[in-house]
Amino acid sequence: QVQLVESGGGLVQAGGSLRLSCVASGRIDRRDFSNYAMGWFRQAPGKEREFVASVSWGGTHYADTVKGRFAISRDNFRNTLYLQMDSLRPEDTAVYYCAFRWGPLSDYANEYSIWGQGTQVTVSS
């Protein structure tokens, strides 16, 4: 079983930056890095969980709302997923979740089977 632990959230002013990290532990063989995808999702109060970005051996994909401002990356040796967030806006305020799936890139939360506990990101205006 794979476990995910996020960190790096916090309070930042609009225009600032944060970097989120997600460490994956458990049954992941580094030789399997081509067989799984990881993603970031976020959920603001009163709203549904939404896709932010995903990465797999096949590349990366971003939501239009964060394209050009956020960058997702993965360190396969350390089994760590990152989300570099620049030019943050108040509307980026949400709980950010790391997710894992065996398979290719996906934007759909219901296709990810393993989730972290979330980390709060708050952007003040």
N, C-alpha and C positions, 0 to 999 in steps of 0.2 A: 504494500500500500504506500502511496506517495502522500507526503504531508507538505503543506506550503505555509510559510510564515513571512508576512510582509513587514516592512519597516520603512521609515523615511518620511512619513507624513508629518504635517505640522501646519502652523499658521504663517502665511506669507502675504506680503502686500502685492497688489496688482502690478504686473510687470516683472515680478520676481521669478525665481526658479526653485524647483525641488527635484530631488532624485529619489524615486521609490525603488526598493529592492524586494525581491521575493526569493527566498532560499527554499529549494526543493530537496527533501530528504526521503529516504525509503528506497523502494525497488526501482531505481533508475540506473541502468547500465549506460555508461557514457557512449558505448558503441551504438546505442539505440537512439542517438540524438536526431537521426533523420526520421524517426518514426513517431515523434510527438510534437505537439504544438503547445505554446503557452500564450496566454493573453492577459490583458488588463481590461477590466470593466469598472464602471463606477455607478453609484446610486446616490442621488441627491434626495433630501427629504420630500416625501410625497410623490416621488417619481419612480418609474421603473428602472431596473438595472439596464445600463446601456454599454455597448461596445466602445472601447477606446482604441486598442491596438492589439495586434497579434504577431507572433513570429514563429517560424518553423524553419526547417532546413531549406524550404522552398522560397523563403523571403519574408517580407513584412507587409502588413496591411494596417491602415489607419482609418479611423472615422474622419469624415470631412471636417468636423468641428475642431479637431486637434492637429490636422495635417499641417506640417510646416512649423509647428510649435513643440510637439512632443516627439521623442525618439525612443523606440523600444529596441532593446538588445538583450542578448543572452550569452552568458559565459558557460559553455558546456562543461568545462573542466570543473568549475565550482558549482555547477547546477544552480546557477543564480540568474534570475530575470531582473532586468532593470527597466525603469521608465524615467527618462530625463524629460522634465517638464519645464519649458521656458515660456516667457511672455504670458504668465498665468493671468487669468481673468476671474472675476468674481463668480461667473457662471461655471467655472471649473470646480467649484466647491462641492465636495461629495466624499463618500467613503469609497476608496479605491480597493478593488479586489483583484488578486492574482488567481489565475485559473489554469488548469492543465487538462490536456486531452491526448489520448493516443490517436494519432491520425493527422491529417493535413490542417492547414490554416482554416479558421472558421470565425465568423463574426457573431455567431449565435450562442448565447449563454447556455441554452439547453443542450448544446453539444459538448460542453465541458463537464467532466465528471468529478473533478476535484477542485476545491476552492480553499483559499486562505480565509483568515478571519476578518480581513479588511484593515485599512489604515485611513484615518481621517485626514483630508486635505481641506484647509480653509483658506480662501483667498479674500483678503479685505480690500475694499475699494478706497 
